[in-house]
């Protein structure tokens, strides 16, 4: 081919980065699902639930070349106890930019940083699983727990650590625990989730949050209940994304783990259920490195993977530290746990949106 012929070829369309519109949802979701690092929390449905229940404003960014989507950065402007922040994504384990290449992801983040300054937020937070390769402030507080599932449901129990395996087997064989699936268990889940948060001295989430997820994602959301006879003992809400089952929200009746190992049984049975339905991976999601949940997941045989959360500090000088890990929150947690449960539920409905 001659130099003249080469020069006559049309140039590639310029990269355009803009704030996404509702009409982009189908195209951007197709892009997310096809991307190797796309997650359930990158989907437009997650944003719609957060908008509807918590009132945060979408400022999602879309990268295009011509009419072709080449990158997505889901992001919301959130009201928090520390002021307004840009978060990718609120109430989610994962977020951050997705692009055809690193240069597109940098362009998305550059535009997000520009918006952060224009809006004078405290910080921009990117909840990335993989290292985004960006010179931003890291936060090493969280790990996630990912594992490949076996091909045979019977292998789930066999590969559990010895102590957890014995507890789960006893729960099934001696205590007669059973696992059932049904969207109608969502009220049991919410109630036990709230009780657990209350015991820990933390706000819960409104019941409407859980119900909105069921309505938005329908067949991709599963609620399971563990019971002994007619008594509910624990419950979990999971999300199906590709070949992965994501165990996300859970609650356990106070005393049920100590008495009959309800949680050990629940996660054993949930993984068996996932294998039976063709899932290949199990995502136990994030926990703080100093928390009881972190140790419980390790006790189940899962290894932690550090999360690569990154911050662009705009008006704030430090990454957010309003967590149970901070000793300065001890008094607040103690007061919250002593609050009547009915009052904690009512206050949680209002407060949860400020803790994204």
C-alpha positions in Angstrom: 0.0 0.0 0.0 1.4 3.4 -1.0 1.9 6.4 1.4 -0.8 8.2 -0.5 -3.3 5.3 0.2 -2.3 5.2 3.8 -2.9 8.9 4.3 -6.3 8.7 2.7 -7.7 6.3 5.4 -10.2 8.0 7.7 -8.7 9.0 11.1 -10.1 7.2 14.2 -12.9 9.1 15.9 -11.6 11.4 18.8 -12.2 10.2 22.3 -15.1 11.9 24.0 -15.7 11.7 27.8 -19.0 13.0 29.0 -21.6 12.6 31.8 -23.8 9.7 30.9 -27.6 10.0 30.3 -30.4 7.5 31.2 -30.7 6.6 27.5 -27.1 5.3 27.7 -27.9 2.6 30.2 -28.4 -0.4 27.8 -25.2 0.3 25.9 -23.1 1.0 28.9 -24.4 -2.2 30.6 -23.5 -4.3 27.6 -20.0 -2.8 27.8 -19.7 -3.5 31.5 -20.8 -7.2 31.1 -18.3 -7.7 28.3 -15.4 -6.1 30.2 -13.1 -8.4 32.1 -13.2 -6.2 35.2 -16.9 -5.3 35.1 -18.8 -6.0 38.3 -22.4 -6.2 39.5 -21.9 -2.8 41.1 -20.9 -1.2 37.8 -24.4 -1.9 36.4 -26.9 0.9 35.9 -29.4 -1.0 38.1 -27.2 -0.4 41.1 -27.1 3.3 40.4 -30.9 3.4 40.0 -31.4 1.7 43.4 -29.1 4.2 45.1 -30.7 7.1 43.4 -34.2 5.9 44.3 -33.6 4.9 48.0 -30.7 7.2 49.1 -31.2 10.2 46.8 -27.6 10.5 45.6 -27.0 12.1 42.2 -25.5 10.2 39.3 -22.5 11.7 37.7 -21.5 8.6 35.7 -18.9 9.2 33.0 -19.0 7.6 29.6 -16.1 7.4 27.1 -17.0 7.1 23.4 -15.2 7.0 20.0 -18.0 8.0 17.7 -21.0 6.0 18.7 -18.9 3.2 20.3 -18.7 3.0 24.1 -15.0 2.5 25.0 -15.1 3.2 28.8 -17.4 3.7 31.8 -16.8 5.2 35.2 -19.9 4.8 37.4 -19.9 7.6 40.0 -22.3 9.4 42.3 -22.3 12.7 44.1 -23.1 11.7 47.7 -24.1 13.6 50.8 -22.1 12.2 53.7 -21.5 13.1 57.4 -18.3 14.8 56.2 -19.9 16.8 53.4 -20.3 16.1 49.7 -18.1 13.4 48.0 -17.8 11.7 44.6 -17.9 8.0 45.1 -17.5 5.1 42.7 -19.7 3.4 43.9 -21.7 4.1 47.1 -22.9 1.1 49.2 -20.8 -1.1 47.0 -17.6 -3.2 47.3 -16.3 -2.4 43.8 -16.3 0.5 41.4 -13.7 2.5 39.5 -13.0 3.0 35.8 -13.4 0.4 33.0 -11.9 1.1 29.6 -10.6 -0.4 26.5 -7.1 0.5 27.6 -5.3 2.3 30.4 -5.3 5.7 28.5 -9.1 5.7 28.4 -9.3 4.8 32.1 -6.9 7.7 32.8 -9.1 10.0 30.7 -12.2 9.0 32.7 -10.4 9.6 36.0 -9.0 12.9 34.8 -12.5 14.1 34.1 -13.7 12.8 37.4 -11.0 14.8 39.2 -11.9 17.9 37.2 -15.5 17.5 38.3 -14.4 16.9 41.9 -12.7 20.3 41.9 -15.5 22.0 40.1 -18.0 20.7 42.7 -15.6 21.4 45.6 -16.2 18.0 47.1 -14.1 16.6 50.0 -12.7 13.8 47.9 -13.1 11.5 44.9 -13.2 7.8 46.0 -12.6 4.9 43.5 -13.4 1.5 45.0 -11.2 -0.6 42.7 -10.5 -4.3 43.0 -7.4 -4.3 40.8 -4.6 -1.7 41.1 -5.8 1.1 38.7 -2.2 2.3 38.2 -3.1 5.8 39.3 -1.0 8.1 41.5 -3.8 8.6 44.0 -3.9 8.2 47.8 -4.4 4.5 48.7 -6.6 3.1 51.5 -5.6 -0.4 52.7 -8.4 -0.9 55.2 -10.4 -3.5 53.2 -9.9 -6.9 51.7 -12.3 -9.0 49.5 -12.6 -12.8 49.5 -12.9 -14.6 46.1 -12.8 -18.3 45.4 -13.3 -20.7 42.6 -16.1 -23.2 43.3 -15.6 -26.9 42.8 -17.5 -28.9 40.2 -19.2 -31.2 42.7 -21.4 -29.8 45.6 -20.0 -32.5 47.9 -16.5 -31.0 47.5 -17.6 -27.8 49.2 -17.7 -29.4 52.6 -14.6 -31.5 52.0 -12.4 -28.5 51.3 -13.5 -26.4 54.3 -10.9 -26.1 57.1 -11.3 -28.9 59.7 -13.0 -26.9 62.5 -15.4 -25.1 60.2 -16.2 -28.4 58.5 -17.1 -30.0 61.8 -19.3 -27.1 62.8 -21.2 -27.1 59.5 -21.7 -30.9 59.5 -23.0 -30.8 63.1 -25.4 -28.0 62.2 -26.8 -30.1 59.4 -26.8 -33.6 61.0 -27.3 -32.8 64.7 -29.3 -29.6 64.7 -31.3 -30.2 61.6 -30.8 -26.8 60.0 -32.3 -26.3 56.5 -31.7 -23.8 53.7 -34.7 -22.4 51.7 -34.8 -19.8 48.9 -37.5 -17.2 48.4 -37.8 -13.4 47.9 -40.4 -13.4 50.7 -37.6 -14.0 53.2 -36.4 -10.4 52.6 -38.2 -9.1 55.8 -36.4 -11.8 57.9 -33.1 -10.8 56.3 -33.6 -7.1 57.0 -34.7 -7.7 60.6 -31.6 -9.9 61.4 -29.3 -7.6 59.5 -30.5 -4.7 61.6 -30.1 -6.7 64.8 -26.5 -7.5 64.0 -25.6 -4.0 63.0 -27.3 -2.8 66.3 -25.2 -5.2 68.3 -22.0 -3.9 66.6 -23.0 -0.3 67.2 -23.6 0.6 63.6 -26.6 1.9 61.6 -28.4 -0.6 59.4 -30.1 0.0 56.0 -33.8 0.7 55.4 -36.0 -2.2 54.4 -36.8 -0.4 51.2 -33.1 -0.8 50.1 -33.4 -4.6 50.1 -36.8 -4.6 48.4 -35.6 -2.1 45.7 -32.7 -4.5 44.8 -35.2 -7.4 44.4 -37.4 -5.2 42.2 -34.6 -3.8 40.1 -32.6 -7.0 39.4 -35.4 -9.6 39.8 -33.9 -13.0 38.8 -30.3 -11.9 39.6 -31.0 -11.4 43.3 -31.5 -14.5 45.6 -32.6 -14.5 49.2 -31.9 -17.6 51.3 -33.1 -18.4 54.8 -31.7 -20.9 57.3 -34.2 -22.2 59.8 -34.5 -24.9 62.5 -38.0 -26.2 62.3 -40.1 -23.0 62.0 -37.5 -20.7 63.5 -35.5 -18.4 61.2 -31.9 -18.3 62.2 -30.0 -16.5 59.5 -30.5 -15.1 56.0 -28.4 -13.9 53.1 -29.0 -11.9 49.9 -26.8 -12.8 47.0 -26.3 -11.4 43.5 -25.7 -13.4 40.4 -23.3 -11.8 37.9 -22.0 -14.0 35.1 -20.6 -17.2 36.5 -20.2 -15.6 40.0 -22.5 -15.7 43.0 -21.9 -12.7 45.3 -22.9 -13.2 49.0 -23.5 -9.6 50.0 -26.0 -8.8 52.8 -26.5 -11.2 55.7 -28.0 -11.4 59.2 -28.1 -13.9 62.0 -30.4 -14.3 64.9 -28.5 -13.4 68.1 -27.0 -16.5 69.7 -27.7 -18.7 66.7 -24.0 -19.1 65.7 -22.9 -20.0 69.2 -25.8 -22.4 69.7 -26.1 -24.2 66.3 -23.4 -22.7 63.9 -26.1 -21.1 61.7 -23.6 -19.0 59.6 -21.3 -21.9 59.0 -24.2 -24.0 57.8 -25.6 -21.1 55.7 -22.4 -20.4 53.7 -21.7 -24.1 53.2 -25.2 -24.6 51.9 -25.1 -21.5 49.8 -22.0 -22.6 48.0 -23.5 -26.0 47.4 -26.6 -24.3 45.9 -24.3 -22.2 43.7 -22.4 -25.2 42.4 -25.7 -27.0 41.6 -26.8 -24.1 39.5 -23.6 -23.8 37.5 -21.8 -20.9 39.2 -18.0 -21.2 39.0 -16.9 -18.5 41.4 -18.0 -17.3 44.9 -17.5 -13.7 46.0 -17.6 -13.2 49.8 -17.1 -9.5 49.3 -15.2 -7.0 51.5 -14.4 -6.9 55.2 -12.2 -4.6 57.3 -8.9 -6.3 58.0 -9.4 -5.9 61.8 -13.0 -7.2 61.9 -14.7 -10.3 63.1 -16.2 -10.8 59.6 -12.6 -10.8 58.2 -11.6 -13.7 60.5 -14.9 -15.6 59.9 -14.2 -15.7 56.2 -10.7 -16.9 56.7 -12.2 -19.5 59.1 -14.3 -20.7 56.1 -11.2 -21.3 54.0 -11.2 -18.0 52.0 -8.0 -16.0 51.5 -8.1 -12.2 51.6 -7.3 -10.1 48.5 -6.4 -6.5 49.3 -8.8 -4.0 47.7 -7.1 -1.1 45.8 -9.3 1.8 46.9 -7.9 5.1 45.7 -8.7 8.7 46.8 -8.1 12.1 45.2 -8.2 14.5 48.2 -9.7 17.8 47.1 -10.8 19.6 50.3 -10.1 16.8 52.7 -6.5 16.2 54.0 -7.0 12.6 54.9 -8.9 9.5 53.6 -12.2 9.0 55.6 -11.7 7.4 59.0 -15.3 7.3 60.3 -15.3 3.5 60.7 -15.5 1.0 63.6 -11.7 0.7 63.3 -11.3 4.2 64.6 -11.1 4.2 68.4 -12.7 7.7 68.4 -16.0 6.1 67.3 -16.1 3.7 70.3 -18.4 6.0 72.4 -20.8 6.4 69.5 -20.9 2.7 68.9 -21.6 2.0 72.5 -24.4 4.5 72.6 -25.9 3.1 69.4 -25.9 -0.5 70.7 -27.8 0.6 73.8 -30.4 2.4 71.8 -33.8 0.6 71.6 -33.9 -1.5 68.4 -37.1 0.2 67.2 -35.4 3.6 67.5 -32.2 2.4 65.9 -34.3 1.2 62.9 -36.0 4.5 62.6 -32.8 6.5 62.8 -31.0 4.1 60.4 -33.5 4.8 57.7 -32.4 8.4 57.7 -28.7 8.0 58.6 -27.8 5.2 56.2 -27.8 7.5 53.1 -25.0 9.6 54.8 -22.8 6.5 55.2 -22.3 5.4 51.6 
